[in-house]
Amino acid sequence: MITLQHFLVLSAVIFCLGLYVVLTRKNAVAILMGVELILNAASISFVAFSRYISGAITGQVFVIFIIIIAVSEAAVALAIILNIYQNFRTLDVDETKELKY
């Protein structure tokens, strides 16, 4: 039987992988993917807690908000990444320390 601890361990592993990607990668697209992993880990935790609390749907409501925020964040981040590539011809975040307009 799958318990709450199984879900929380899975969420912790995904969160750690996302944090590792954000801290170690220099590519802007890879950093964006790491942030998405972190948001997915939070979603798994919310759904797991709401599953084991009888009659609570607040976890699913939080997940819907997380999905909406993730979509908005991805759209804005991709627009910024495209603008950085257009100006600097690279996606390396170390080379884009000074943004121009």
FENSULFEN-V874715 format. One record per residue. N is the residue number from 1. RES is the residue in one small letter. PSI is psi in whole degrees, 0 to 359 (NA if undefined). Layout:
N|RES|PSI + N|RES|PSI
This chain:
1|m|138 + 2|i|126 + 3|t|179 + 4|l|325 + 5|q|325 + 6|h|315 + 7|f|319 + 8|l|325 + 9|v|316 + 10|l|316 + 11|s|319 + 12|a|320 + 13|v|314 + 14|i|321 + 15|f|316 + 16|c|321 + 17|l|316 + 18|g|319 + 19|l|320 + 20|y|316 + 21|v|317 + 22|v|321 + 23|l|336 + 24|t|339 + 25|r|150 + 26|k|348 + 27|n|132 + 28|a|325 + 29|v|321 + 30|a|322 + 31|i|320 + 32|l|320 + 33|m|325 + 34|g|320 + 35|v|321 + 36|e|323 + 37|l|319 + 38|i|318 + 39|l|323 + 40|n|324 + 41|a|319 + 42|a|322 + 43|s|318 + 44|i|319 + 45|s|316 + 46|f|315 + 47|v|322 + 48|a|315 + 49|f|321 + 50|s|334 + 51|r|324 + 52|y|1 + 53|i|118 + 54|s|129 + 55|g|3 + 56|a|129 + 57|i|12 + 58|t|330 + 59|g|317 + 60|q|325 + 61|v|317 + 62|f|321 + 63|v|321 + 64|i|318 + 65|f|321 + 66|i|319 + 67|i|318 + 68|i|317 + 69|i|321 + 70|a|320 + 71|v|316 + 72|s|317 + 73|e|319 + 74|a|319 + 75|a|314 + 76|v|317 + 77|a|320 + 78|l|324 + 79|a|319 + 80|i|318 + 81|i|317 + 82|l|321 + 83|n|319 + 84|i|316 + 85|y|322 + 86|q|323 + 87|n|322 + 88|f|348 + 89|r|30 + 90|t|157 + 91|l|8 + 92|d|121 + 93|v|340 + 94|d|331 + 95|e|353 + 96|t|43 + 97|k|330 + 98|e|111 + 99|l|140 + 100|k|161 + 101|y|NA
